[in-house]
Amino acid sequence: MILPAEKELRAVLARFAQARIDHDVRPTGRTSRALDDVTYTLCVITGARTAEEALRTADALLARYADRTSAAQDDETLAA
């Protein structure tokens, strides 16, 4: 699987959260289509088959990005 850029992953997660809220608050055909669209996008960029699996994968990827960031900061501290 090709890893999505952190910025792109966070943007899709934000779109998913907003679509989920919009649909839960006032479900319409438009909100349903928007939620389906962003769910599909989230599944594609995470390589998942379901929204639940995609969210778990996204959480794991974000943790991986955080680990990389903290390791890079540790390296900078050691170099100083």
N, C-alpha and C positions, 0 to 999 in steps of 0.2 A: 504494500500500500504506500502510495506517495503521501507524505505528511503534509497536511494543510499548514499554511502560514498561521502563526498565532493570531495575528490581527484579523485575518479572514475568518478563522474559527470563532473568535469572540464576536465578530459582527453577525455571523449566522446565528450564534446562540442568543444574541440580543434580539434579533428579528424573530426567532422562535419564541422567546419569552413574551415579546409584545403580541405576537399573533395568538399565543395561547391565552393571554389575559383578555385580549379583545374578543376572542371567541367565547370564553367563559362568561364574560360580563354581558355580552349582547350577541348571541349566536345568530348569524345570518348566512346566506349563501356566500357572500363576499368574504366573511371572516373564515368560513370553512375552507374556501379555496385558498385563501392566503396561508392558513395553517397547513393545509396539504402541501402547498408549494414549498414552504420553508422546511417542512419536515422532510420532504424529498431531498432538498438541497443538503440538509444536515446529514441525512443518511448517505448521500453520495460522497460528501467530503470526508466522512469518517469510515466509509466502507461497511456500514451497518445495514441491517435489513428492517429494523424496527426503530421507532423513536426512542424507546427505552434503551436499546442497545447503543444507539447513536449518542445518547446523553452520557451513558457510562463510558463510552470510548472518548468522548470529548473531555470528560473529567480527567481521565487518565492522561490524555494528551496535554491538558493544561498543567497537570502535576509534573509531567515530563519537562514542559517548557520552564516551569518554575525551578526545577532542579538544575536545568542548564544555566539559567540566569544566576542562581546562587553560586554555582560552581565557577562561573566566569567572574563574579564579584570576588570570590575567595582568591582566585588566581591574581586578580589585580591588587588585592591587599598584600599577597605574598611578594609581588613584584616591587611594591613600594618600599 
